[in-house]
Amino acid sequence: MSDLNAQFEQAAEDIKKLEERPDNDTLLKLYALYKQGSEGPVNGPKPGFFDFVGTAKYEAWAKLGDMSQEDAQKKYVALVKKLTG
């Protein structure tokens, strides 16, 4: 496991320990960066019209386009560090 992968996995654990829940925009950014960092660009069909949360998550992930998994992991780790102080 690379150093970046280890940092990424640690950040995924650290974010669960936040005392305050981040705002929705931050949560969507965390979700999108995590998915991009772990799975790569968005895949699968877009959720149904009435699945508002699923659609918001899908769209946030899709906005990252073809960002590399490595870049997404770096940005995720940086954002988690910023939030956990």
Biopython code that builds the backbone (N, CA, C, O; Angstrom):
import numpy as np
from Bio.PDB.StructureBuilder import StructureBuilder

atoms = [
    (1, "MET", "N", (0.862, -1.191, 0.000)),
    (1, "MET", "CA", (0.000, 0.000, 0.000)),
    (1, "MET", "C", (0.900, 1.243, 0.000)),
    (1, "MET", "O", (1.831, 1.352, 0.798)),
    (2, "SER", "N", (0.607, 2.155, -0.893)),
    (2, "SER", "CA", (1.427, 3.364, -0.963)),
    (2, "SER", "C", (1.139, 4.282, 0.223)),
    (2, "SER", "O", (0.144, 4.124, 0.931)),
    (3, "ASP", "N", (2.032, 5.234, 0.415)),
    (3, "ASP", "CA", (1.859, 6.203, 1.493)),
    (3, "ASP", "C", (0.560, 6.994, 1.300)),
    (3, "ASP", "O", (-0.161, 7.267, 2.260)),
    (4, "LEU", "N", (0.277, 7.357, 0.046)),
    (4, "LEU", "CA", (-0.950, 8.112, -0.231)),
    (4, "LEU", "C", (-2.186, 7.276, 0.087)),
    (4, "LEU", "O", (-3.148, 7.785, 0.662)),
    (5, "ASN", "N", (-2.166, 5.998, -0.283)),
    (5, "ASN", "CA", (-3.303, 5.131, 0.028)),
    (5, "ASN", "C", (-3.508, 5.022, 1.537)),
    (5, "ASN", "O", (-4.641, 5.020, 2.018)),
    (6, "ALA", "N", (-2.421, 4.933, 2.269)),
    (6, "ALA", "CA", (-2.508, 4.848, 3.722)),
    (6, "ALA", "C", (-3.099, 6.138, 4.299)),
    (6, "ALA", "O", (-3.947, 6.088, 5.191)),
    (7, "GLN", "N", (-2.657, 7.282, 3.796)),
    (7, "GLN", "CA", (-3.198, 8.572, 4.248)),
    (7, "GLN", "C", (-4.688, 8.678, 3.912)),
    (7, "GLN", "O", (-5.484, 9.171, 4.712)),
    (8, "PHE", "N", (-5.050, 8.209, 2.717)),
    (8, "PHE", "CA", (-6.441, 8.253, 2.258)),
    (8, "PHE", "C", (-7.330, 7.404, 3.175)),
    (8, "PHE", "O", (-8.398, 7.849, 3.598)),
    (9, "GLU", "N", (-6.887, 6.195, 3.476)),
    (9, "GLU", "CA", (-7.656, 5.315, 4.360)),
    (9, "GLU", "C", (-7.750, 5.902, 5.770)),
    (9, "GLU", "O", (-8.796, 5.809, 6.414)),
    (10, "GLN", "N", (-6.658, 6.506, 6.251)),
    (10, "GLN", "CA", (-6.672, 7.120, 7.579)),
    (10, "GLN", "C", (-7.627, 8.308, 7.604)),
    (10, "GLN", "O", (-8.351, 8.504, 8.580)),
    (11, "ALA", "N", (-7.629, 9.099, 6.537)),
    (11, "ALA", "CA", (-8.537, 10.251, 6.457)),
    (11, "ALA", "C", (-9.989, 9.781, 6.482)),
    (11, "ALA", "O", (-10.842, 10.425, 7.093)),
    (12, "ALA", "N", (-10.272, 8.655, 5.816)),
    (12, "ALA", "CA", (-11.639, 8.114, 5.802)),
    (12, "ALA", "C", (-12.070, 7.715, 7.215)),
    (12, "ALA", "O", (-13.248, 7.819, 7.558)),
    (13, "GLU", "N", (-11.124, 7.263, 8.030)),
    (13, "GLU", "CA", (-11.433, 6.940, 9.427)),
    (13, "GLU", "C", (-11.549, 8.216, 10.271)),
    (13, "GLU", "O", (-12.447, 8.337, 11.104)),
    (14, "ASP", "N", (-10.641, 9.155, 10.048)),
    (14, "ASP", "CA", (-10.618, 10.395, 10.836)),
    (14, "ASP", "C", (-11.898, 11.206, 10.664)),
    (14, "ASP", "O", (-12.376, 11.821, 11.617)),
    (15, "ILE", "N", (-12.450, 11.208, 9.462)),
    (15, "ILE", "CA", (-13.627, 12.044, 9.199)),
    (15, "ILE", "C", (-14.833, 11.557, 10.008)),
    (15, "ILE", "O", (-15.738, 12.335, 10.310)),
    (16, "LYS", "N", (-14.840, 10.283, 10.352)),
    (16, "LYS", "CA", (-15.951, 9.724, 11.142)),
    (16, "LYS", "C", (-15.939, 10.237, 12.577)),
    (16, "LYS", "O", (-16.931, 10.108, 13.295)),
    (17, "LYS", "N", (-14.810, 10.821, 12.997)),
    (17, "LYS", "CA", (-14.653, 11.252, 14.389)),
    (17, "LYS", "C", (-14.934, 12.739, 14.594)),
    (17, "LYS", "O", (-14.735, 13.262, 15.690)),
    (18, "LEU", "N", (-15.395, 13.424, 13.544)),
    (18, "LEU", "CA", (-15.690, 14.854, 13.682)),
    (18, "LEU", "C", (-16.761, 15.072, 14.739)),
    (18, "LEU", "O", (-17.715, 14.301, 14.838)),
    (19, "GLU", "N", (-16.600, 16.119, 15.519)),
    (19, "GLU", "CA", (-17.593, 16.420, 16.539)),
    (19, "GLU", "C", (-18.809, 17.126, 15.939)),
    (19, "GLU", "O", (-19.940, 16.922, 16.380)),
    (20, "GLU", "N", (-18.557, 17.962, 14.923)),
    (20, "GLU", "CA", (-19.658, 18.666, 14.261)),
    (20, "GLU", "C", (-19.798, 18.180, 12.837)),
    (20, "GLU", "O", (-18.803, 17.969, 12.144)),
    (21, "ARG", "N", (-21.030, 18.004, 12.400)),
    (21, "ARG", "CA", (-21.296, 17.561, 11.033)),
    (21, "ARG", "C", (-21.024, 18.730, 10.088)),
    (21, "ARG", "O", (-21.530, 19.831, 10.305)),
    (22, "PRO", "N", (-20.228, 18.499, 9.040)),
    (22, "PRO", "CA", (-19.968, 19.571, 8.062)),
    (22, "PRO", "C", (-21.256, 19.959, 7.324)),
    (22, "PRO", "O", (-22.242, 19.221, 7.344)),
    (23, "ASP", "N", (-21.231, 21.117, 6.680)),
    (23, "ASP", "CA", (-22.399, 21.540, 5.898)),
    (23, "ASP", "C", (-22.558, 20.618, 4.689)),
    (23, "ASP", "O", (-21.643, 19.873, 4.338)),
    (24, "ASN", "N", (-23.727, 20.679, 4.063)),
    (24, "ASN", "CA", (-24.044, 19.768, 2.961)),
    (24, "ASN", "C", (-23.078, 19.879, 1.785)),
    (24, "ASN", "O", (-22.725, 18.865, 1.184)),
    (25, "ASP", "N", (-22.649, 21.090, 1.449)),
    (25, "ASP", "CA", (-21.708, 21.246, 0.337)),
    (25, "ASP", "C", (-20.395, 20.520, 0.632)),
    (25, "ASP", "O", (-19.826, 19.866, -0.242)),
    (26, "THR", "N", (-19.928, 20.643, 1.859)),
    (26, "THR", "CA", (-18.692, 19.969, 2.254)),
    (26, "THR", "C", (-18.876, 18.459, 2.250)),
    (26, "THR", "O", (-17.993, 17.720, 1.816)),
    (27, "LEU", "N", (-20.029, 18.002, 2.737)),
    (27, "LEU", "CA", (-20.301, 16.567, 2.730)),
    (27, "LEU", "C", (-20.310, 16.020, 1.305)),
    (27, "LEU", "O", (-19.776, 14.940, 1.051)),
    (28, "LEU", "N", (-20.914, 16.761, 0.375)),
    (28, "LEU", "CA", (-20.935, 16.316, -1.020)),
    (28, "LEU", "C", (-19.530, 16.272, -1.607)),
    (28, "LEU", "O", (-19.188, 15.357, -2.356)),
    (29, "LYS", "N", (-18.716, 17.276, -1.257)),
    (29, "LYS", "CA", (-17.336, 17.309, -1.751)),
    (29, "LYS", "C", (-16.555, 16.114, -1.198)),
    (29, "LYS", "O", (-15.805, 15.470, -1.931)),
    (30, "LEU", "N", (-16.729, 15.820, 0.094)),
    (30, "LEU", "CA", (-16.064, 14.669, 0.703)),
    (30, "LEU", "C", (-16.493, 13.376, 0.016)),
    (30, "LEU", "O", (-15.664, 12.526, -0.307)),
    (31, "TYR", "N", (-17.789, 13.241, -0.199)),
    (31, "TYR", "CA", (-18.318, 12.040, -0.846)),
    (31, "TYR", "C", (-17.721, 11.873, -2.243)),
    (31, "TYR", "O", (-17.230, 10.802, -2.599)),
    (32, "ALA", "N", (-17.771, 12.948, -3.022)),
    (32, "ALA", "CA", (-17.297, 12.884, -4.407)),
    (32, "ALA", "C", (-15.808, 12.552, -4.462)),
    (32, "ALA", "O", (-15.389, 11.700, -5.245)),
    (33, "LEU", "N", (-15.015, 13.219, -3.637)),
    (33, "LEU", "CA", (-13.567, 12.954, -3.636)),
    (33, "LEU", "C", (-13.265, 11.531, -3.171)),
    (33, "LEU", "O", (-12.359, 10.882, -3.693)),
    (34, "TYR", "N", (-14.025, 11.051, -2.189)),
    (34, "TYR", "CA", (-13.804, 9.683, -1.720)),
    (34, "TYR", "C", (-14.121, 8.680, -2.827)),
    (34, "TYR", "O", (-13.343, 7.762, -3.085)),
    (35, "LYS", "N", (-15.262, 8.864, -3.474)),
    (35, "LYS", "CA", (-15.653, 7.936, -4.542)),
    (35, "LYS", "C", (-14.651, 7.984, -5.696)),
    (35, "LYS", "O", (-14.261, 6.945, -6.227)),
    (36, "GLN", "N", (-14.241, 9.185, -6.081)),
    (36, "GLN", "CA", (-13.278, 9.337, -7.175)),
    (36, "GLN", "C", (-11.944, 8.702, -6.778)),
    (36, "GLN", "O", (-11.295, 8.043, -7.591)),
    (37, "GLY", "N", (-11.546, 8.905, -5.534)),
    (37, "GLY", "CA", (-10.278, 8.370, -5.060)),
    (37, "GLY", "C", (-10.286, 6.865, -4.905)),
    (37, "GLY", "O", (-9.243, 6.224, -5.038)),
    (38, "SER", "N", (-11.443, 6.291, -4.626)),
    (38, "SER", "CA", (-11.499, 4.851, -4.416)),
    (38, "SER", "C", (-11.958, 4.078, -5.644)),
    (38, "SER", "O", (-11.557, 2.930, -5.833)),
    (39, "GLU", "N", (-12.798, 4.692, -6.487)),
    (39, "GLU", "CA", (-13.367, 3.971, -7.627)),
    (39, "GLU", "C", (-13.031, 4.576, -8.985)),
    (39, "GLU", "O", (-13.186, 3.915, -10.012)),
    (40, "GLY", "N", (-12.574, 5.821, -9.000)),
    (40, "GLY", "CA", (-12.315, 6.495, -10.272)),
    (40, "GLY", "C", (-13.538, 7.290, -10.710)),
    (40, "GLY", "O", (-14.442, 7.527, -9.908)),
    (41, "PRO", "N", (-13.575, 7.705, -11.979)),
    (41, "PRO", "CA", (-14.686, 8.531, -12.467)),
    (41, "PRO", "C", (-16.046, 7.870, -12.264)),
    (41, "PRO", "O", (-16.162, 6.647, -12.183)),
    (42, "VAL", "N", (-17.065, 8.716, -12.186)),
    (42, "VAL", "CA", (-18.435, 8.260, -11.936)),
    (42, "VAL", "C", (-18.818, 7.161, -12.920)),
    (42, "VAL", "O", (-18.462, 7.191, -14.098)),
    (43, "ASN", "N", (-19.556, 6.192, -12.390)),
    (43, "ASN", "CA", (-20.029, 5.108, -13.241)),
    (43, "ASN", "C", (-21.436, 4.721, -12.819)),
    (43, "ASN", "O", (-21.891, 5.082, -11.734)),
    (44, "GLY", "N", (-22.107, 3.997, -13.670)),
    (44, "GLY", "CA", (-23.463, 3.572, -13.362)),
    (44, "GLY", "C", (-24.478, 4.628, -13.730)),
    (44, "GLY", "O", (-24.124, 5.770, -14.020)),
    (45, "PRO", "N", (-25.739, 4.244, -13.717)),
    (45, "PRO", "CA", (-26.806, 5.182, -14.094)),
    (45, "PRO", "C", (-27.057, 6.226, -13.007)),
    (45, "PRO", "O", (-26.840, 5.980, -11.821)),
    (46, "LYS", "N", (-27.512, 7.376, -13.438)),
    (46, "LYS", "CA", (-27.879, 8.442, -12.502)),
    (46, "LYS", "C", (-29.129, 8.000, -11.744)),
    (46, "LYS", "O", (-30.039, 7.423, -12.338)),
    (47, "PRO", "N", (-29.181, 8.269, -10.428)),
    (47, "PRO", "CA", (-30.366, 7.882, -9.646)),
    (47, "PRO", "C", (-31.640, 8.544, -10.183)),
    (47, "PRO", "O", (-31.583, 9.536, -10.910)),
    (48, "GLY", "N", (-32.770, 7.980, -9.813)),
    (48, "GLY", "CA", (-34.063, 8.480, -10.260)),
    (48, "GLY", "C", (-34.341, 9.904, -9.807)),
    (48, "GLY", "O", (-33.719, 10.404, -8.870)),
    (49, "PHE", "N", (-35.269, 10.542, -10.473)),
    (49, "PHE", "CA", (-35.611, 11.950, -10.244)),
    (49, "PHE", "C", (-35.967, 12.238, -8.791)),
    (49, "PHE", "O", (-35.604, 13.293, -8.270)),
    (50, "PHE", "N", (-36.659, 11.338, -8.136)),
    (50, "PHE", "CA", (-37.101, 11.602, -6.768)),
    (50, "PHE", "C", (-36.089, 11.203, -5.700)),
    (50, "PHE", "O", (-36.335, 11.386, -4.507)),
    (51, "ASP", "N", (-34.962, 10.663, -6.124)),
    (51, "ASP", "CA", (-33.880, 10.338, -5.188)),
    (51, "ASP", "C", (-32.961, 11.557, -5.125)),
    (51, "ASP", "O", (-31.892, 11.578, -5.736)),
    (52, "PHE", "N", (-33.396, 12.571, -4.375)),
    (52, "PHE", "CA", (-32.683, 13.852, -4.341)),
    (52, "PHE", "C", (-31.270, 13.728, -3.795)),
    (52, "PHE", "O", (-30.339, 14.315, -4.347)),
    (53, "VAL", "N", (-31.098, 12.970, -2.716)),
    (53, "VAL", "CA", (-29.784, 12.810, -2.110)),
    (53, "VAL", "C", (-28.864, 12.039, -3.060)),
    (53, "VAL", "O", (-27.722, 12.434, -3.295)),
    (54, "GLY", "N", (-29.379, 10.937, -3.600)),
    (54, "GLY", "CA", (-28.597, 10.138, -4.534)),
    (54, "GLY", "C", (-28.186, 10.937, -5.758)),
    (54, "GLY", "O", (-27.057, 10.822, -6.235)),
    (55, "THR", "N", (-29.107, 11.748, -6.264)),
    (55, "THR", "CA", (-28.814, 12.574, -7.433)),
    (55, "THR", "C", (-27.749, 13.614, -7.108)),
    (55, "THR", "O", (-26.843, 13.845, -7.909)),
    (56, "ALA", "N", (-27.851, 14.245, -5.935)),
    (56, "ALA", "CA", (-26.866, 15.258, -5.540)),
    (56, "ALA", "C", (-25.482, 14.620, -5.411)),
    (56, "ALA", "O", (-24.486, 15.203, -5.842)),
    (57, "LYS", "N", (-25.418, 13.435, -4.825)),
    (57, "LYS", "CA", (-24.141, 12.735, -4.686)),
    (57, "LYS", "C", (-23.574, 12.381, -6.059)),
    (57, "LYS", "O", (-22.392, 12.596, -6.326)),
    (58, "TYR", "N", (-24.420, 11.843, -6.915)),
    (58, "TYR", "CA", (-23.993, 11.445, -8.261)),
    (58, "TYR", "C", (-23.450, 12.650, -9.024)),
    (58, "TYR", "O", (-22.399, 12.573, -9.661)),
    (59, "GLU", "N", (-24.181, 13.767, -8.953)),
    (59, "GLU", "CA", (-23.766, 14.971, -9.692)),
    (59, "GLU", "C", (-22.464, 15.547, -9.138)),
    (59, "GLU", "O", (-21.622, 16.018, -9.903)),
    (60, "ALA", "N", (-22.293, 15.513, -7.813)),
    (60, "ALA", "CA", (-21.048, 16.015, -7.215)),
    (60, "ALA", "C", (-19.872, 15.163, -7.692)),
    (60, "ALA", "O", (-18.801, 15.685, -8.002)),
    (61, "TRP", "N", (-20.084, 13.856, -7.746)),
    (61, "TRP", "CA", (-19.028, 12.945, -8.203)),
    (61, "TRP", "C", (-18.762, 13.165, -9.691)),
    (61, "TRP", "O", (-17.607, 13.200, -10.115)),
    (62, "ALA", "N", (-19.817, 13.314, -10.480)),
    (62, "ALA", "CA", (-19.671, 13.502, -11.929)),
    (62, "ALA", "C", (-18.903, 14.786, -12.251)),
    (62, "ALA", "O", (-18.184, 14.840, -13.249)),
    (63, "LYS", "N", (-19.049, 15.818, -11.416)),
    (63, "LYS", "CA", (-18.364, 17.098, -11.653)),
    (63, "LYS", "C", (-16.845, 16.961, -11.613)),
    (63, "LYS", "O", (-16.130, 17.797, -12.166)),
    (64, "LEU", "N", (-16.352, 15.914, -10.965)),
    (64, "LEU", "CA", (-14.903, 15.718, -10.885)),
    (64, "LEU", "C", (-14.338, 15.221, -12.216)),
    (64, "LEU", "O", (-13.123, 15.213, -12.418)),
    (65, "GLY", "N", (-15.219, 14.809, -13.114)),
    (65, "GLY", "CA", (-14.800, 14.411, -14.457)),
    (65, "GLY", "C", (-13.757, 13.318, -14.435)),
    (65, "GLY", "O", (-13.933, 12.286, -13.788)),
    (66, "ASP", "N", (-12.649, 13.557, -15.162)),
    (66, "ASP", "CA", (-11.623, 12.525, -15.257)),
    (66, "ASP", "C", (-10.426, 12.792, -14.343)),
    (66, "ASP", "O", (-9.300, 12.392, -14.640)),
    (67, "MET", "N", (-10.692, 13.476, -13.224)),
    (67, "MET", "CA", (-9.633, 13.693, -12.222)),
    (67, "MET", "C", (-9.053, 12.327, -11.847)),
    (67, "MET", "O", (-9.796, 11.363, -11.663)),
    (68, "SER", "N", (-7.744, 12.249, -11.735)),
    (68, "SER", "CA", (-7.119, 10.969, -11.401)),
    (68, "SER", "C", (-7.470, 10.568, -9.965)),
    (68, "SER", "O", (-7.777, 11.411, -9.121)),
    (69, "GLN", "N", (-7.416, 9.269, -9.717)),
    (69, "GLN", "CA", (-7.682, 8.779, -8.368)),
    (69, "GLN", "C", (-6.658, 9.345, -7.396)),
    (69, "GLN", "O", (-6.989, 9.643, -6.248)),
    (70, "GLU", "N", (-5.424, 9.493, -7.844)),
    (70, "GLU", "CA", (-4.367, 10.031, -6.989)),
    (70, "GLU", "C", (-4.678, 11.473, -6.591)),
    (70, "GLU", "O", (-4.558, 11.827, -5.418)),
    (71, "ASP", "N", (-5.076, 12.309, -7.553)),
    (71, "ASP", "CA", (-5.416, 13.702, -7.243)),
    (71, "ASP", "C", (-6.612, 13.772, -6.295)),
    (71, "ASP", "O", (-6.628, 14.579, -5.365)),
    (72, "ALA", "N", (-7.606, 12.929, -6.532)),
    (72, "ALA", "CA", (-8.790, 12.915, -5.671)),
    (72, "ALA", "C", (-8.406, 12.513, -4.249)),
    (72, "ALA", "O", (-8.908, 13.081, -3.279)),
    (73, "GLN", "N", (-7.518, 11.535, -4.134)),
    (73, "GLN", "CA", (-7.076, 11.112, -2.800)),
    (73, "GLN", "C", (-6.339, 12.241, -2.092)),
    (73, "GLN", "O", (-6.558, 12.476, -0.903)),
    (74, "LYS", "N", (-5.472, 12.938, -2.809)),
    (74, "LYS", "CA", (-4.728, 14.060, -2.214)),
    (74, "LYS", "C", (-5.686, 15.146, -1.732)),
    (74, "LYS", "O", (-5.533, 15.669, -0.628)),
    (75, "LYS", "N", (-6.668, 15.481, -2.557)),
    (75, "LYS", "CA", (-7.627, 16.533, -2.190)),
    (75, "LYS", "C", (-8.500, 16.093, -1.022)),
    (75, "LYS", "O", (-8.831, 16.904, -0.157)),
    (76, "TYR", "N", (-8.873, 14.822, -0.988)),
    (76, "TYR", "CA", (-9.677, 14.293, 0.110)),
    (76, "TYR", "C", (-8.894, 14.383, 1.421)),
    (76, "TYR", "O", (-9.416, 14.850, 2.433)),
    (77, "VAL", "N", (-7.648, 13.935, 1.392)),
    (77, "VAL", "CA", (-6.797, 13.973, 2.594)),
    (77, "VAL", "C", (-6.644, 15.420, 3.075)),
    (77, "VAL", "O", (-6.741, 15.687, 4.273)),
    (78, "ALA", "N", (-6.408, 16.341, 2.158)),
    (78, "ALA", "CA", (-6.234, 17.760, 2.522)),
    (78, "ALA", "C", (-7.507, 18.321, 3.138)),
    (78, "ALA", "O", (-7.451, 19.043, 4.133)),
    (79, "LEU", "N", (-8.659, 17.991, 2.550)),
    (79, "LEU", "CA", (-9.932, 18.501, 3.074)),
    (79, "LEU", "C", (-10.211, 17.930, 4.464)),
    (79, "LEU", "O", (-10.653, 18.660, 5.351)),
    (80, "VAL", "N", (-9.962, 16.651, 4.661)),
    (80, "VAL", "CA", (-10.183, 16.043, 5.971)),
    (80, "VAL", "C", (-9.260, 16.687, 7.011)),
    (80, "VAL", "O", (-9.690, 16.977, 8.128)),
    (81, "LYS", "N", (-8.005, 16.909, 6.648)),
    (81, "LYS", "CA", (-7.062, 17.564, 7.578)),
    (81, "LYS", "C", (-7.558, 18.948, 7.966)),
    (81, "LYS", "O", (-7.456, 19.359, 9.122)),
    (82, "LYS", "N", (-8.094, 19.657, 6.984)),
    (82, "LYS", "CA", (-8.611, 21.000, 7.239)),
    (82, "LYS", "C", (-9.796, 20.937, 8.223)),
    (82, "LYS", "O", (-9.907, 21.769, 9.123)),
    (83, "LEU", "N", (-10.668, 19.949, 8.038)),
    (83, "LEU", "CA", (-11.854, 19.826, 8.877)),
    (83, "LEU", "C", (-11.542, 19.308, 10.280)),
    (83, "LEU", "O", (-12.205, 19.681, 11.248)),
    (84, "THR", "N", (-10.535, 18.450, 10.381)),
    (84, "THR", "CA", (-10.223, 17.865, 11.684)),
    (84, "THR", "C", (-9.198, 18.700, 12.455)),
    (84, "THR", "O", (-8.967, 18.482, 13.644)),
    (85, "GLY", "N", (-8.595, 19.650, 11.757)),
    (85, "GLY", "CA", (-7.687, 20.594, 12.371)),
    (85, "GLY", "C", (-6.494, 19.954, 12.988)),
    (85, "GLY", "O", (-5.641, 20.646, 13.545)),
]
sb = StructureBuilder()
sb.init_structure("model")
sb.init_model(0)
sb.init_chain("A")
sb.init_seg("    ")
for serial, (resi, resn, name, xyz) in enumerate(atoms, 1):
    if name == "N":
        sb.init_residue(resn, " ", resi, " ")
    sb.init_atom(name, np.array(xyz, "f"), 0.0, 1.0, " ", f" {name:<3s}", serial, name[0])
structure = sb.get_structure()
